[in-house]
Amino acid sequence: MKIDLWLYGELSRFSGDGKERAFAHSEMEIPDGSTISDLLGALGMPTEKRGLTFINGAISAMPEFQPDLCHVLHNGDRVGIFPEVSMLPFHYREGAPVVQEFADAVRKMGTNGIANDFRAK
């Protein structure tokens, strides 16, 4: 299957072209049933390097909160990975769609430790 992969900032170096740019965009082939963890492994990217991660426009991970490692990717998914220092885009500040694993992990925290209106997409 193919995913639409976007790597931003310093993470663009994991694109394989060896150049550090503002971003790297590629269509990446991965086996059916691959997870975010599998994708990171294929890129050689330690999960700790990630900041915000988006899957089809929904937040799946934030710095030090990455419940998406087992999220199964599907053909045509768009994955955007930002470095740790990235800020949440302004248009997400009034409520952000999130993947189910993220919503479940926030609910399990039992606190209001993350200030936003996170809704599963």
N, C-alpha and C positions, 0 to 999 in steps of 0.2 A: 504494500500500500504506500501511498505518498502523502506526506504532510507538507504544509506550507510553513516553513520555519523562518522566524525572524529573531536574530540575536543582536542586542543593542550594546553600545558602548564597548567597554573592554571585553565583553563576552563575544564580540564579533570574531575574535581570534580563534574561537573554537569552530569556526565555519570550515576550516581546512585550507583556506587560501593563503594563510600565513601573514596576512596584512591586518593590522589593527585599524579599523575605521569607525565611523559613527554607528554603522549597523551593517549586518550581513543578512541577505535574503536568499533562500534557496528552497527548492522543492526537494525534499529528502525522502528516499525510499527506505522503509523499515518493514520488518515482518509483520504480518497480521497479528493482532493481539498484543502488540508492543505497548508498554506502559511508559509513563514519564521517566521512570528509573531506567528503563531500557534505552530510551532516547538519550538521556544524559550519558549513559555508558558508551553508546555509539559515538557521541560527540567527544568523549574523554573529559567531560565537564563535571567536576565535583559539585554536588548539590549545594554545598555551603557557599559557592560563588554566586548562586542565584539570589536575586532580590525578588521583585514582582514577576510572576509568571501568569500569563493569560492563555487560556485555551478557548478559541472561538469567541474572544471578547470577554470571557468570564474569568475572574481571578481564581487561580488554583493554588498559589503559594505567595508568601511574603517572606522577608528576611526572618530567619529563625522560626518560621511557622510554615512547614512544607508537608501538608497532609496529602499531597497529590501524587506521591511516588508510585502508588499502585493504580492510578487513574489509567484506564485503558484508552488508547488513542484509536481513532477511526480514520479511514481513508478520507482525505480532503480536509482534515482538521487543520486549523491555523494555530500555531503555537508561537507566542512571543515571550522571550526571556530577557529580562532587564537585570543589570548588575545591582548589587546591594544598595548602592547610594541613590537609586532612582526614587522619585516621589510618585505617589498615586496621581494619575492624570486628573486634572480639575473636574472633568465631566463625570467622574466616578465618585466625587465627594458627597453627593446627595443620596447615595445608595448605589451599591455595586453588585452586579450579578456575579455569582460565584459557582464553581463546580460543586457537585453534591458532596464530595469528600471534604471540601473546605467548610461547607455549611455544617456538616455533621461534626467535624472537629471543633468548630466554634461552640456548637451546642453542648458538646461533651465537657468543654472547659467549665461550664456552669458559672461563668463570671461575665461581666461586661468588659473584659480586658481589651477587646478590639472595638473601637468606637466607629461604627458605621452600621448601615442597614444592609447586611449581607443576605441576599436571597439566592437560593439555588436556581440555576437557569434550566 
